[in-house]
Amino acid sequence: MTKVISISDDAYADLTALKSKNESFSDVVRKLSQEAKMKNLLSLAGAWKDAPEMDRIFKKILNERKIHRERKVEL
């Protein structure tokens, strides 16, 4: 489905500059939105590294993984 949107002349020029010969404007917008999502996700990396409760949480996670890994299932 195609949608019509209005953008300013300078925004159009910016998109045109980012667009390669074989890309559509939709491709450029899609690529930019994916990059924005990744930047938002990457901004969280290391956010909890200095939180004092992280050691306790990490140990609990490891313990839970160990418990579930050691569980034996008979079929």
C-alpha angles and dihedrals in degrees: 000000000000124000126194117223133178121228132173121261092251092050089051090050090050092051091046090053091052094046119095122213094262097042129093123219087251089058091052093048091047091050092049093048091050090050090050091052091050092049090053091050094045091051087069094056109116093004092132099037094109097038108120094216093057094086091055093046093046092051090050091051092050091048092050091050090051092050093050094044093053094051111113121215123199119200 
